[in-house]
Amino acid sequence: MSEEPEFDYDEMTRNTTVPPNLNFCLKGFQTEEKAKELADWTYSFLKIIGAKLNLERLDGITIAFDYPKALAELDRGYATKFVLTPSSEFAQGVAMAPAVKRDGVIKTHIVFDANVFVRFMDTDDEQWLWIYYQLAHECGHVHDRHAFDKALPDLLLTLHDFGDDLNKTRYELGDNCWSEYAASRLSAEFYAGQVAHYEEVFIATLEGLDERTTAIMAKFAEDNDGLQCFRSLCAEYERIMRFVSYLLGHIDGLGGEVDVAPKFKEFLESEHWLGQYIIELDNTFDELWANYGKWTSYEDFDGLGTIVLVLVETHNVSAVVQDRQMYVSIH
């Protein structure tokens, strides 16, 4: 009878990239002892994750019972009017990894909802692997943002000149797709079962998509606001392509076999009209991943946002540029 391999924590974490003396901010806990216990426990697992992912630029971890307030009050190290809020579209967000700037260096700070994350202390909890995955996924953002910033410095958290508003829009439409694909691919091995959740979210987002876009076009027929129509369609298609990006990244992180996601496989085989665009998105991700960390321009990522714009154009809505200004054409 073969014996289980011995688990050597010290050997596994010997080359961890987690910063020593990482800052933890725990809010709303009944006692300091409980807060410290959770912080120490979390740090021990961060060291495991940091042996596989690059967490050098992890700024810190905030775990708060008032999650929305913690997000809104996070010191991001730069001037911005954008207020961080929990995601609630088709899936309730319990964790976020926003970019921050410290002494001129772009880092990532992870914020967790303590109402969920306190269960991480109980390894017998049925949600334990899922919570561990949430930690690993957010660490995937830390790793990828570092790689992106090294390859393309002076782009993140800057007023970058994209040449015109359409280039800027194209980049922004693809940015979140790439971010979630990369984080999902990097973290997939920490909990393979997460694929089922990503399937459900994608299917839930797909349901009613045609009705939502039809309503957007009907609204344009009433108010003739072309720019708002364009923005609303972009938001719809960016969202569904972003949610499928989680799924594609997770599948690729598990080896690339779509069989691990049977519901998604069934969707692709159904010849749904959106399928061809998702296949194109996956091919674009493959090209970007093959050149990981060696990108030379934000234009390397143009293919992602272009797919969203092409989907918008299926409604005869498109954007054109004149003298660097973007205008919407609807016909």
C-alpha positions in Angstrom: 0.0 0.0 0.0 1.5 3.4 -1.0 1.6 6.1 1.6 0.4 9.6 1.1 3.3 12.0 0.3 4.5 13.9 3.3 3.4 17.6 3.4 6.4 19.8 4.1 5.1 23.3 4.7 8.5 24.8 5.2 9.9 23.4 2.0 6.8 24.4 0.1 7.0 28.0 1.2 10.7 28.4 1.3 10.7 30.5 -1.9 7.5 32.4 -1.2 7.1 35.9 -2.7 4.8 37.2 0.0 6.3 40.4 1.5 7.5 39.9 5.0 5.5 41.7 7.7 2.6 42.1 5.3 0.1 44.7 6.5 -3.2 43.3 7.7 -6.2 45.6 8.5 -9.1 43.8 10.2 -12.2 45.8 11.0 -15.3 45.0 13.0 -13.9 42.0 14.9 -15.1 41.4 18.5 -11.6 40.9 19.9 -8.0 41.7 18.8 -7.1 38.1 19.4 -9.7 36.8 16.9 -8.5 39.3 14.3 -4.9 38.4 14.8 -5.7 34.7 14.6 -7.4 35.1 11.2 -4.6 37.3 9.9 -1.9 34.7 10.9 -3.9 31.9 9.4 -4.4 33.8 6.2 -0.8 34.7 6.0 0.2 31.0 6.3 -1.8 30.2 3.1 -0.6 33.3 1.3 2.9 31.9 1.7 1.8 28.8 -0.2 0.1 30.8 -2.9 3.1 33.1 -3.1 5.4 30.1 -3.8 3.5 29.7 -7.1 2.5 33.3 -7.9 4.5 36.5 -7.7 3.1 38.4 -4.8 6.0 40.9 -4.4 3.6 43.8 -5.0 0.9 42.7 -2.6 0.3 45.9 -0.6 -1.8 44.4 2.1 -5.0 42.7 3.1 -8.1 44.3 4.5 -10.8 42.0 6.0 -13.9 43.9 7.1 -17.4 43.2 8.3 -18.6 46.4 6.6 -17.2 45.4 3.2 -18.7 48.3 1.2 -17.3 50.9 3.7 -13.8 49.2 3.6 -13.8 49.5 -0.2 -15.0 53.1 -0.2 -12.4 54.1 2.4 -9.4 52.3 1.0 -6.4 54.5 0.7 -5.5 54.1 -2.9 -2.5 56.4 -2.9 -3.7 58.6 -5.8 -6.4 61.1 -6.6 -9.6 59.6 -8.0 -13.3 60.3 -7.9 -14.2 56.7 -8.6 -15.7 55.0 -5.5 -15.1 51.3 -5.2 -18.3 49.3 -4.6 -19.0 45.6 -4.3 -20.1 43.9 -7.5 -23.6 42.7 -7.6 -24.3 41.9 -11.3 -25.5 38.3 -11.5 -23.0 37.3 -8.7 -22.5 39.0 -5.3 -18.9 40.1 -4.9 -17.1 39.3 -1.6 -13.5 40.2 -2.6 -11.7 42.8 -4.7 -8.1 43.5 -5.6 -7.9 47.2 -6.5 -4.7 48.8 -7.7 -3.0 51.3 -5.3 0.1 53.4 -5.6 2.7 53.5 -2.9 5.8 55.7 -3.2 5.3 55.8 -7.0 5.0 52.0 -7.3 1.8 50.3 -8.5 0.7 47.6 -6.1 -2.5 45.7 -5.3 -4.4 45.7 -2.1 -6.9 42.9 -1.4 -10.2 43.5 0.4 -12.4 40.7 1.7 -15.9 40.7 3.2 -15.3 39.3 6.7 -18.9 38.0 6.9 -17.7 35.3 4.5 -14.0 35.2 5.0 -14.2 34.3 8.8 -15.2 30.8 7.7 -11.7 30.4 6.3 -10.6 29.4 9.8 -12.7 26.2 9.6 -11.2 23.7 7.2 -14.3 21.5 7.7 -16.6 24.2 6.4 -18.2 23.2 3.1 -17.2 26.5 1.6 -13.6 26.4 2.7 -12.1 25.4 -0.7 -14.2 28.1 -2.3 -12.9 30.8 0.1 -9.3 29.6 -0.4 -9.9 30.0 -4.1 -11.1 33.5 -3.6 -7.8 34.3 -1.9 -5.9 32.6 -4.7 -7.9 34.4 -7.4 -7.3 37.8 -5.9 -3.6 36.9 -5.7 -3.8 36.1 -9.4 -4.6 39.8 -9.9 -1.6 40.8 -7.8 0.7 38.6 -10.1 -0.8 39.7 -13.3 -0.9 43.4 -12.5 2.8 43.3 -11.6 3.6 41.5 -15.0 1.5 44.0 -16.9 3.1 47.1 -15.2 6.6 45.7 -15.8 5.9 45.1 -19.5 3.9 48.4 -20.0 5.1 50.9 -17.5 3.4 54.4 -17.3 0.0 53.0 -18.4 -1.8 51.8 -15.2 -3.2 54.6 -13.1 -2.1 57.3 -15.5 -3.9 59.7 -17.9 -2.5 57.8 -20.8 -2.8 59.3 -24.3 -4.5 56.7 -26.4 -4.6 59.0 -29.4 -8.4 59.2 -29.5 -11.5 58.3 -27.5 -12.2 55.2 -29.6 -8.8 53.7 -28.9 -9.3 54.4 -25.2 -12.8 52.8 -25.2 -11.5 49.7 -27.0 -8.7 49.3 -24.5 -11.1 49.7 -21.5 -13.6 47.2 -22.9 -10.9 44.6 -23.1 -9.0 45.4 -19.9 -11.3 43.7 -17.5 -11.7 40.7 -19.8 -8.0 40.1 -19.7 -7.7 40.8 -16.0 -10.3 38.2 -15.1 -9.0 35.7 -17.6 -5.4 36.0 -16.3 -6.4 35.8 -12.6 -8.7 32.8 -13.2 -6.0 30.9 -15.2 -3.3 31.6 -12.6 -5.5 30.5 -9.7 -7.4 27.5 -11.3 -5.2 24.8 -9.7 -6.2 26.0 -6.2 -9.8 24.8 -6.7 -10.8 23.1 -9.9 -14.5 23.0 -8.8 -14.8 26.7 -9.2 -15.6 26.0 -12.9 -19.1 25.1 -12.0 -19.7 28.6 -10.4 -18.3 30.3 -13.5 -20.6 28.2 -15.7 -23.6 29.3 -13.7 -22.8 33.0 -13.8 -22.1 32.9 -17.6 -25.4 31.1 -18.2 -27.3 33.5 -16.0 -25.8 36.5 -17.8 -26.6 35.0 -21.2 -30.3 34.5 -20.2 -32.2 37.6 -21.3 -29.2 39.1 -23.2 -31.3 39.5 -26.4 -34.1 41.1 -24.5 -31.8 43.5 -22.7 -30.2 44.7 -26.0 -33.6 44.9 -27.7 -34.7 47.2 -24.9 -31.6 49.4 -25.4 -32.4 49.8 -29.0 -36.1 50.5 -28.2 -35.0 53.3 -25.8 -32.9 54.8 -28.5 -35.9 54.9 -30.8 -37.6 57.0 -28.1 -34.9 59.4 -27.0 -32.5 59.4 -30.0 -29.5 59.4 -27.6 -27.0 57.6 -29.7 -24.1 58.0 -27.3 -26.1 56.5 -24.4 -27.2 53.7 -26.7 -23.6 52.9 -27.7 -22.5 52.9 -24.0 -25.3 50.7 -22.9 -24.6 48.1 -25.6 -20.9 48.2 -24.8 -21.7 47.6 -21.1 -23.9 44.6 -21.9 -21.4 42.9 -24.2 -18.4 43.8 -22.1 -20.1 42.2 -19.1 -21.0 38.9 -20.8 -17.5 38.6 -22.4 -15.9 39.4 -19.0 -17.9 36.7 -17.3 -17.0 34.2 -20.0 -13.4 35.3 -19.5 -13.4 33.9 -16.0 -14.6 30.6 -17.4 -12.1 30.5 -20.3 -9.3 31.3 -17.9 -10.2 28.6 -15.5 -10.6 26.0 -18.2 -7.2 26.9 -19.6 -5.7 26.9 -16.1 -6.9 23.3 -15.8 -5.3 22.2 -19.1 -7.7 23.6 -21.7 -10.2 20.7 -22.0 -13.7 22.1 -22.2 -15.0 18.8 -20.9 -14.4 20.1 -17.4 -17.3 22.5 -18.1 -20.1 20.3 -19.5 -22.7 23.1 -19.5 -20.4 25.4 -21.3 -19.4 22.7 -23.8 -23.1 22.1 -24.5 -23.6 25.8 -25.2 -20.7 25.9 -27.6 -22.1 22.8 -29.4 -25.5 24.4 -29.7 -24.3 26.8 -32.4 -25.6 29.8 -30.4 -24.9 33.0 -32.4 -22.6 34.2 -29.6 -20.4 31.1 -29.7 -18.3 32.3 -32.6 -17.3 35.5 -30.8 -16.4 33.5 -27.6 -14.2 31.2 -29.7 -12.5 34.3 -31.2 -12.1 35.7 -27.7 -10.4 32.5 -26.5 -8.1 32.5 -29.5 -7.1 36.1 -28.7 -6.4 35.1 -25.1 -4.2 32.2 -26.3 -2.1 34.6 -28.3 -1.7 37.1 -25.4 -0.8 34.2 -23.0 1.8 32.9 -25.4 3.5 36.3 -25.1 2.9 36.7 -21.4 4.8 39.5 -19.9 6.5 40.4 -23.2 3.8 42.7 -24.5 5.1 46.0 -26.0 2.0 48.1 -26.3 -1.6 48.4 -25.1 -2.4 47.8 -28.7 -1.4 44.1 -28.1 -4.7 43.8 -26.2 -6.9 45.6 -28.9 -8.3 42.3 -30.1 -10.3 41.9 -26.9 -12.1 45.2 -27.0 -12.6 44.9 -30.7 -14.7 41.8 -30.2 -17.0 43.8 -27.9 -17.3 46.6 -30.5 -18.1 44.1 -33.2 -20.9 42.7 -31.1 -22.2 46.3 -30.7 -22.1 46.7 -34.5 -24.5 43.8 -34.9 -27.1 46.3 -33.9 -25.9 48.7 -36.6 -24.3 50.9 -33.9 -20.7 51.9 -34.4 -18.2 54.5 -33.3 -16.2 56.6 -35.7 -13.4 59.1 -35.0 -13.0 62.6 -36.4 -10.2 64.9 -35.2 -9.5 62.6 -32.3 -13.1 62.8 -31.1 -15.4 59.8 -31.1 -18.9 59.9 -32.6 -21.6 57.3 -32.7 -23.2 56.2 -35.9 -26.6 54.3 -35.9 -28.3 53.2 -39.0 
